[in-house]
Each structure stands twice: as C-alpha cells, then as structure tokens.
Amino acid sequence: MGATSCLNATLRKNLAGLVFIAGDTTVPVDGLSYPENLINPGMPKLFIVAEKDRYAPVRTDTPMTYNISPQPKQLITYPETVHGTELFDTGHGSQFWQALFDFLLAINSQNDLRDEHFHS
C-alpha cells in the first residue's frame, strides 16, 4: 500500500499506527481530510523519506505531512536519492529496516499493555 493509501486508511479505520514512506500530499477522500478526520489521532506515526528522492514532491510533502500530524510522531530522513522502499537496497537499508522493526515492536508493546489493562 502506498503512503497516500495508508494515510487515507487512517481516516476510515482505527489503526494502531501509521508508517508513511515517501508520500505526497493527499487529496481529501469522500470529504475527509488529514489530519482533521483522523479516527485515532493518538496513534504513533512514522514518516520516512530520502533527502533527494527522485520524486521531488515527496521531499517536501513527507516533512509537511509530518509537521501537520499530531503527536506522537517521528520523521526520519536518509541521505539517498531513491524512492520509498528502494531504501532497503542502499547503504542505509539496515537502518531503514531497524527503524521499521522498532516502530512495529513499539506498537505491539503498547497494544500488549492495553490488552493487559482491559483484561485485568
């Protein structure tokens, strides 16, 4: 799923988190707009982009989307020229992988704590 599709999903579903990799600005879908219509504004959000992504709009749109997003959020930029998941095939691939893995582990940990709270 592309970054824009992921962002649009946050307007329709109560998601545990958002990973937005090298996305451009979204157009409102069915009258919904980001971040005003976020179902779960408190979910963790991770934004990732290459500083010199070959698709010029994402170089500015990804940080802009990060800036308008409510906390918690994190922005990671890599000094690369590739687009999106092509970051896996660069010298920063292991850092990219680790950032995604750590983000998903943190979300899973939060959900485990939430489940324990509701079941005790």
matplotlib code that plots the C-alpha trace (Angstrom):
import matplotlib.pyplot as plt

x = [0.0, 1.4, 1.9, -1.1, -3.3, -2.0, -2.8, -6.3, -6.9, -6.3, -9.4, -11.6, -10.2, -9.0, -5.4, -2.7, -0.1, 0.9, 4.0, 4.3, 7.2, 7.9, 4.4, 2.9, 0.1, -3.2, -6.4, -9.5, -11.3, -15.1, -14.9, -12.4, -9.1, -5.9, -5.3, -8.8, -10.6, -8.2, -10.0, -7.2, -5.1, -3.1, -1.6, 2.1, 3.2, 6.5, 7.4, 10.4, 11.9, 15.1, 16.5, 17.0, 14.1, 13.9, 10.1, 10.6, 7.1, 7.7, 10.9, 8.7, 5.3, 6.5, 8.0, 4.9, 2.6, 4.8, 4.6, 0.7, 0.4, -0.5, 1.9, 3.2, 5.2, 8.7, 10.4, 13.5, 15.3, 18.1, 20.8, 19.8, 18.3, 16.0, 12.2, 10.3, 11.2, 14.1, 15.8, 16.2, 18.8, 21.0, 23.8, 21.1, 19.0, 19.7, 18.9, 15.7, 14.8, 15.6, 13.5, 10.5, 11.1, 11.5, 8.3, 6.3, 7.7, 6.8, 3.2, 2.9, 4.2, 1.6, -1.1, 0.0, -0.1, -3.5, -4.8, -3.4, -5.1, -8.5, -8.2, -7.1]
y = [0.0, 3.4, 6.2, 8.1, 5.0, 4.4, 7.9, 7.7, 4.4, 6.4, 8.4, 5.3, 2.8, 2.8, 1.8, 1.1, 3.2, 4.8, 4.3, 6.9, 6.3, 8.9, 10.1, 13.1, 15.3, 13.6, 14.9, 14.6, 11.4, 11.5, 14.8, 13.6, 15.3, 14.6, 15.3, 16.7, 13.5, 11.0, 8.2, 7.7, 10.9, 9.4, 6.5, 6.6, 7.9, 7.2, 9.3, 8.3, 9.9, 10.1, 13.6, 13.5, 11.2, 11.3, 12.1, 15.8, 16.3, 13.7, 15.5, 18.4, 16.7, 14.0, 16.5, 18.7, 15.9, 15.1, 18.7, 18.8, 15.5, 15.3, 13.6, 11.0, 11.2, 10.7, 11.8, 10.0, 11.2, 9.4, 11.0, 9.0, 9.6, 6.5, 6.4, 4.6, 1.0, 1.2, 2.4, -1.3, -1.6, 1.3, 1.6, 2.7, -0.3, -1.9, 1.4, 1.6, -1.9, -1.3, 1.8, -0.1, -3.0, -0.8, 1.1, -2.1, -3.5, -0.4, -0.5, -4.2, -3.5, -0.7, -3.0, -5.7, -3.3, -2.1, -5.7, -6.5, -3.4, -4.3, -8.0, -7.5]
z = [0.0, -0.9, 1.6, 0.4, 0.7, 4.2, 5.1, 3.7, 5.7, 8.9, 8.0, 7.8, 10.4, 14.0, 13.2, 15.8, 13.9, 10.6, 8.5, 5.8, 3.4, 0.8, 0.2, -1.5, -0.2, -0.1, -1.7, 0.6, 0.1, 0.3, 2.0, 4.6, 5.2, 7.1, 10.0, 10.8, 10.3, 11.9, 13.6, 16.1, 16.3, 19.2, 17.2, 16.7, 13.3, 11.4, 8.4, 6.3, 3.2, 1.2, 1.2, -2.6, -3.5, -7.3, -7.0, -6.0, -4.4, -1.7, -0.5, 0.7, 1.2, 3.6, 6.1, 5.6, 6.4, 9.4, 10.5, 10.5, 12.2, 15.9, 18.3, 18.8, 15.5, 14.2, 11.0, 9.6, 6.5, 4.8, 2.5, -0.5, -4.0, -4.1, -3.7, -0.9, -0.1, -2.5, 0.7, 1.6, -1.3, -0.1, 2.4, 4.8, 4.2, 7.6, 9.4, 7.4, 8.3, 12.0, 12.1, 10.8, 13.1, 16.2, 15.3, 14.9, 18.1, 20.0, 18.6, 19.5, 23.0, 23.5, 22.3, 24.7, 27.6, 26.6, 26.4, 29.9, 31.3, 29.8, 30.8, 34.5]

ax = plt.figure().add_subplot(projection="3d")
ax.plot(x, y, z, "-o")
ax.set_aspect("equal")
plt.show()
